[in-house]
Amino acid sequence: MTAFNTVRFRVKPGRDQDFLDAHARASADWPGLARAYMIKTGDQTYCLIAEWQSVEAIAGAALG
């Protein structure tokens, strides 16, 4: 069964581009990760939405 997780971020003033660049450079090759999207939700706030193949894949990535 497909599973999703969400992570909220609040970025320091003036650091939005640094934050986005760091996430663009980050490796996201965790087993079971299908795709991930960074969404701007307001001033200095973002959410990362990730789709996984299963809840077990999320748990495995968290235990890494």
Sequence and secondary structure as in RCSB ss.txt:
>XXXX:A:sequence
MTAFNTVRFRVKPGRDQDFLDAHARASADWPGLARAYMIKTGDQTYCLIAEWQSVEAIAGAALG
>XXXX:A:secstr
  EEEEEEEE  TT HHHHHHHHHHS    TTEEEEEEEEEETTEEEEEEEES HHHHHHHHH 
